[in-house]
Amino acid sequence: MKIRTALTLKNTGATATVFLLCMLMIYFVSEHTRSTTFFHDLRGEAITKAHLFLQNQVDAQTMQSIYLNNRQFINEVEVAVYTTDFRMLYHDAIQNDIIKEDRAMINRILQEKEIEFYIGKYQGLGMLYSFQGKDYIVTAAAYDGYGYNNLYELQKTLSVLFIVGLTLLFIVGYLLARFSLKPIRDIVQEAETITSSQMDRRLPVKNEKDELGELSITFNALLDRLETSFNSQKMFVSNVSHEMRTPLAALIAELDLSLQKERTEQQYKEAIQHALQDARRMTKLIDGLLNLAKADYQKEQIKMQEIRLDELLLDVREYILKAHPEYNIHLLFVEEDADDDRLITVKGNLYLLNIAFSNLIENNCKYSADKSSFVQISYWDKWSIIRLSDDGIGMTDTEKEKLFTLFYRGEQEKQVEGHGIGMALSQKIIHLHQGSIAVHSQQGEGTTFIIELPHI
C-alpha cells in the first residue's frame, strides 16, 4: 500500500471517528431534550386533568369519554388520581392501566414527592398533588409519538450526513495526501535519473526549512561526497595505472634485453641490478599508494592517541638518517622551556603523522644542495606549529600551486627520484588531523613548510 493511500485511510478513519462521536452526541442530547420536554408536558397535562376532576368542573364520565375518543387521533395522556391511602378516585381508562400502580409506588411517591420512569415505550410520572389543603396522588403516562418521529428523522439525517461526509472526507483526504506527497514523487523521479554517468545531478530544494528540503539537502551532500569519492577513485585508478606502467615496462624491457643474446657475467649482474632497482621503485610506489588509501579513511576509523611532537620528530629523524646517512636534520625546540607539555602534544595517529613528517623532511633534504632540513617546534594559542625549511632550489609559482596534486612532479623531476605521492599524502594526513599545511618558497631561496595542529 502506498503512503498516500495509507495516509488517506488513516486520516479518514480518525476524522470519521470524531465525526461519528459528534453525531452520537447530537443524537443523545436530542433524546435527552425530548425526554425532559415530554416529562414537563406530561406533568402539566396531569395537573390540568386532576384539577378539573377535583374541582368538579368536568365529571369523570365526560373526561373518560374525551380520553377514549382522543386516543384514536393523538397520543392522549392517561391520568389517574388516588388518595394517599391508595384509594382510586379517578382513572382515564382502568381497562388499559398503563402504569399499573401498586402500594410500593404510592409509598415511593409519598416519600420522594415526584418520580419519573419508563414503561416500555411509554413515559410515566407520579407526583404528590395538593388541592384545597388535602394531598392526592396523581399518575400520568403517554407515548411521545411526535418526539420519537422527530428523533427518527434526525437519525436518518445524521446517517446520510455521515455517509456523505465520510465520502467527501476520503476524496478530499486523498487529494490532499497526493498534493502533499507530490514533492516526494518529484524527488524519487529526480533520484532515478542520477546514474554513475550523471553524478553531477542534484535533487531540487524548494524550501530549505521544511523536512523535505532538509532531506534533499542531506541527500545532495551525500551525492557530493559520493561524486568526490567516485571521481577520486577514477583518477586514482587512472594515475596508478599510468604510474605502474612505467616501472613495469622498464623492468620487462630490461629482462627481455638480457635474454636476447648471451652476455657476460658482469652484463647479467648489471641487468639484474637494473631490474632490482625498478622493482624497488615499484615497491616504494605501492607503499605510497597504500598509505594514501589509509589517509582517505574517516577520522572515526583511525586509532588516535596523545603524541608529543618533539618525541615524534626525534623518531622521524632517526628513521630517516638510518636510510639516508648523508642527510642533515636539525631539530630546534624553540619553546623547550615551556612548563606545559600539552602545548606540543597533539591527538593523532602515530603511524600516519610519522609518514607525513618523513615525506616533508625528505623533501627538504632532496631539494637542497647540502641535503639539510631545519625543523622548529613552537606553539601559539590552540595550535602547535612545526616549521620545516631548507635553503635549496625553491619552487616556481606553478609548482607551488600544484605541489599537493597527486602524482605531480615539478621541473626537477629528472634530478630527484620520486612518484609525486608524498606531498599529496602529507596534506591528506594533516587535514585528517584537523590541521593545516602551507608552503612558502621562492626560486633559488629555499622552501619552508608550516604545519599547524591543534594541541590538547
Secondary structure, DSSP 8 states (H G I E B T S, - for coil): --HHHHHHHHHHHHHHHHHHHHHHHHHHHHHHHHHHHHHHHHHHHHHHHHHHHHTTSS-HHHHHHHHHHHTTTS---EEEEEETTS-EEEES-TTT-SS---HHHHHHHHHHSEEEEEETTEEEEEEEEEETTEEEEEEEEE--HHHHHHHHHHHHHHHHHHHHHHHHHHHHHHHHHHHHTHHHHHHHHHHHT--TT-TT-----S-TTSHHHHHHHHHHHHHHHHHHHHHHHHHHHHHHHHHHHHHHHHHHHHHHHHHSS---HHHHHHHHHHHHHHHHHHHHHHHHHHHHHHHTS-GGGS--EEEEHHHHHHHHHHHHHHH-TT-EEEEEETTTT-S-GGGGEEEE-HHHHHHHHHHHHHHHHHTSTT-EEEEEEEEETTEEEEEEEE-S----HHHHHHTTSTT---TTTTTS---S-HHHHHHHHHHHTT-EEEEEE-TTS-EEEEEEEEB-
